[in-house]
Amino acid sequence: MSLSKEDYRHIPSVNALLAAAPTQELLATCPRWAVLQETRAIVQAMREGLEPIVVDAAQKDAWHERLVREIGERARRAATYSLRRVVNATGVVLHTNMGRALLAPAAIEHMTQVASEYSNLELDLETGERGSRYDHVRELLCELTGAEDAIVVNNNAAAVVLCLSAFAKGREVVLARGELVEIGGSFRIPEIMELSGCTLKEIGTTNRVHLRDYEAATHEDTALLLKVHTSNYRVIGFTKSVSAGELRPLADATGVPIMHDLGAGCLVDLREFGLPAEPTVQESIAEGADIVTFSGDKLLGGPQIGVIAGRADLIAKLAKHQLLRTLRVDKLCLAAFEATLRIYRDTKDPSLQIPALRMLGLSLDSIEKRATNFSNALAKAMPVSCSVQLRDGQSQVGAGAAPESGLPTKLVAISTGEIQAATVEAALRRGQPAVMLRVGGGELLIDLRTVAERDETALAEALCAALPR
Ligand SMILES: *Cc1c(COP(=O)(O)O)cnc(C)c1O
């Protein structure tokens, strides 16, 4: 749309908008750069014919007021953090897109302290000489997993790359076809093998592999017998896999180590939560894996970190590897991780302190009670065109753990009247705080399992504001 000369005359100047009293008020609470940026943007949009221009003198004051209000809203949005709080009402406990595990209070406290003061990160306070950052969690990891030694890197993907590079570069790695996994987008075993400079030796079929397949594939150029936990999928039906324990005699006879990429890194028995068993780290070590790798921010419930635990001679090799420096874990993660591991070591029931485990352990009863109260309060405040009821549903563990089974839950289901549920969902997602929930069967579905009780009021307010009047 091209503007007439007349239109141009009516475009307010950036300076005039900035000088207006409401803009000056806005500047008291909003950074100047953001106000300036959004004022310029709105004036530019008028010049390009993308923003309506009011020419009627009688409407001018009201129009300018509207403009300043709009600038205020946009400036506030521009000035808020990019990485910010989201109320997770999806019932997915470990949601990779929402930051996986929440930290325990003790982990947050220790992290804050290490962030705000100097520390002995790489300092041996006994001798005054240089120490190793890895020492802060080494003994804890050994005690909890039964491993001889352990080291940590940025995440589990890095742990796998480091191990493959250090133990198998230029050589062969044996892996069953049924364990050739992709963990969301950028982590695919074949690509990781290539990146690490080793050759993948696939054995067996998609559904079955036998010990004799491993035996036939192992020769003098074999560097590792790799097992990858099929964390985010299951092969069911006519299947067979070979455990680390069953591989042990072959490993002993040939001297080829067994590496087990566990993914979730569970330290407790998930069956206590009514979930199917995930292999724990302790079990894998006890069974005979020489090296296990796992994440800190999945079922362990700590910060993003990758753990490599296992035989001391193998860990020693990793500690000397050049790549370790590039995958180095930062001090805040280390602080949070040490505090998280201490909870496992020092308390009888870690699920009282580790948020991810606490959420998984919430009883259906307690969720139903909260859901009932929440929906009663909502029913009173909600527009009459909408309705709310409870439905049976499933919460998910997330982060690729226990993919085939959820935990029974009570969903608060809101039917949104005339307006499409997807429209309300989008408004909630863009709101402050942002709210993420599920949409199913034309309803908004809220699972309070992953919502902190202190967030229930904010969630109810956001819902009432987003629902059609
Ligand atoms: C999650 C997972 C990874 C990747 O771990 P990150 O911590 O996301 O880097 C690797 N292997 C398996 C089996 C996994 O489940």
The ligand as an SDF file (V2000), in Angstrom:
LIG
                    3D

 15 15  0  0  0  0  0  0  0  0999 V2000
   19.1190  -39.3330   26.2170 C   0  0  0  0  0  0  0  0  0  0  0  0
   20.0570  -40.3040   25.6720 C   0  0  0  0  0  0  0  0  0  0  0  0
   21.2810  -39.8750   25.1400 C   0  0  0  0  0  0  0  0  0  0  0  0
   21.6460  -38.4320   25.0630 C   0  0  0  0  0  0  0  0  0  0  0  0
   21.7780  -37.8830   26.3430 O   0  0  0  0  0  0  0  0  0  0  0  0
   21.8310  -36.2970   26.5260 P   0  0  0  0  0  0  0  0  0  0  0  0
   21.9620  -36.1270   27.9960 O   0  0  0  0  0  0  0  0  0  0  0  0
   20.5570  -35.7620   25.9680 O   0  0  0  0  0  0  0  0  0  0  0  0
   23.0100  -35.8080   25.7820 O   0  0  0  0  0  0  0  0  0  0  0  0
   22.1400  -40.8450   24.6590 C   0  0  0  0  0  0  0  0  0  0  0  0
   21.8120  -42.1520   24.6920 N   0  0  0  0  0  0  0  0  0  0  0  0
   20.6450  -42.5930   25.2080 C   0  0  0  0  0  0  0  0  0  0  0  0
   20.3530  -44.0640   25.2000 C   0  0  0  0  0  0  0  0  0  0  0  0
   19.7290  -41.6830   25.7070 C   0  0  0  0  0  0  0  0  0  0  0  0
   18.5630  -42.1250   26.2110 O   0  0  0  0  0  0  0  0  0  0  0  0
  1  2  1  0
  2  3  1  0
  2 14  2  0
  3  4  1  0
  3 10  2  0
  4  5  1  0
  5  6  1  0
  6  7  2  0
  6  8  1  0
  6  9  1  0
 10 11  1  0
 11 12  2  0
 12 13  1  0
 12 14  1  0
 14 15  1  0
M  END
$$$$
